[in-house]
Amino acid sequence: MSTDCVTATLKDNIYELAVLMKKHDIGFIPIVEGTKLIGVVTDRDLVVRGYAEKHSGSTSVETVMTSDVETISPDASADEAVKRMASHQIRRLVVVENGHLAGVLAIGDLAVRNVLVQEAGEALSHISESAFAEQPVTHH
């Protein structure tokens, strides 16, 4: 789990989030109010809900933010985390304690640390299969 998370607030705009993602080479930013988690923004959110909808860089984070975030508690098992990632088809879980951001757990964290490597690989496989099945490829 990463505990030194780059975060943003509702005062930030989508351009500022894009700059943070580039600067820190990340594609996922928790949105907080103090330390309370209120949502997340991914690089895909910026593209699909932001720029592809012709929103300018000055558009509020809230426009592209996902507020219904799948979270997990710090005392949850790695097995539970993998199962949640697979069932919700996500690659990251926000770790929250009493509503406050404690960190972010990426599927790669599980594999890199050899924690349930097979399960992490299977979860990623299911996530990737679902993503490709739902997203038909079209060429223009």
Secondary structure by P-SEA (a helix, b strand, c coil): cccccccccccccaaaaaaaaaaacccbbbbbcccccccccccccccccccccccccccccccccccccccccccccaaaaaaaaaaacccbbbbbccccccbbbcaaaaaaaccaaaaaaaaaaaaaaaaaaabbbbcc
